[in-house]
Amino acid sequence: MGAKILGADQVDEAARLLRAGKLVAFPTDTVYGVAALADAGFHSANLAAFKGGRPEPFALHAPDVESALRFVGDLHELERHAVTGLCPRGVTVIVAQGPQQKGLGLRVVRHDVGSEFLSGAGAAVVATSANVHGQPPLRDPGKIAELPGLDAVLDAGELPERPASTVVRLLRCGVEILREGAVSRDKLGRLFTRSVEFVCLGNLNRSAFAHRLLEAMQAWYADRLTAFVPGYSLASSGLIARPTARSPRPMQAAAAANGVDLKAHRPTRFVASRVANADLAISMGADVADEVRAASAPAQCWSVLDPMGGSERGYFETAAQVRAHMETLLARTARIRESDDALEAGFEKLFSRPGETA
């Protein structure tokens, strides 16, 4: 006997069955999925059994961004930006969960019936495609109802053939495209990569280091991952910057200790209109905060020591303060493969603060 087929007007009944622990097929923006209530680890033993004992994690499906954010808990700035900017546009975003930073996929379903069904669940829902493991996904509700182990199908008609969702995993300062689907790489970059400008007085120490540190981090990933998309398009400037000036030797030494080369950095003068057009403006201290806020109302203000004219130790303290603030921007890397651990170990070895162990 096949699964019960429910009409699109029986969303409440489908949600009731889901809350009762049943497996329910439902329409998404691409194909039908099979949903189950998620356990505390965002998994489902019933769903795993349906897929033949699949060990891989399932994606958390939500009716809207607000629900996804509520279910997944606290996120770093770049993680939140990825979820809010990409998930509603047909992208599954894999974020880091727990101390081991294991990957958890987040997907927002925009299909009217599917979204209403997920809202009715009132809890976190994980899902997988409606098919036998290794076979193509099914679009016909009648054929889906014949799948063994399925309890009900929420019938919204046969879905048209559409590209699969694009899947990305979060890295410290960008994303890796794991599957390019409905959202192309170029479009993903337009949706995800934001312009940021760091501002201090001379663009020699604080903003220069922040700019070049994040630039070096992104370049490191880009050299190792062919499908890397950076989180930021970077710039820095100073209110009294002189293009002929160069970062002091102690600042160059502090930067080098953090994997950054400041020798080739050329200061740029602050231009209010340019900062106003940046997606994110960051003042490096109270001494420049008013000018930056006047140009960009939502600007952030970091409190970073201006080391100019001070001891060599002060320059290293400046670098440490920039690194600490930078952590508020960066994401946690979602680890889904054994090779991800080695990749991150290499990143930490190069970009750990002096004195830290990777």
Buried (B, 14 or more C-beta within 10 A) or exposed (E): EEBBBBEBEBBEBBBBBBBEEBBBBBBBBBBBBBBBBBEEEBBBEBBBEBBEEEEEBBBBBBBBBEBBBEBBEEBBBBBBBBBBBBBBBBBBBBBBBEEEBBBBBBBBBBBEBBBBBBBBBEEBBBBBBBBEEEEEBBBBBEBBBEBEEBBBBBBBEBBEEBEBBBBBBBBBBBBBBBEBBBBEEEBBBEBBBBBBBBBBBBBBBBBBBBBBBBBBBBBBBEEEBEBBBBBBBBBBBBBEBEEEBBBBEBBBBBBBBBBBEBEEBEBBBBEEEBBBEBBBBBBBBEEBBEBBBEBBEEBBBBEBBBBBEBEBEBBBBBBBBBBEBBEEBBBBBBBBEEEBEEBBEEBBEEBBEEEEEE
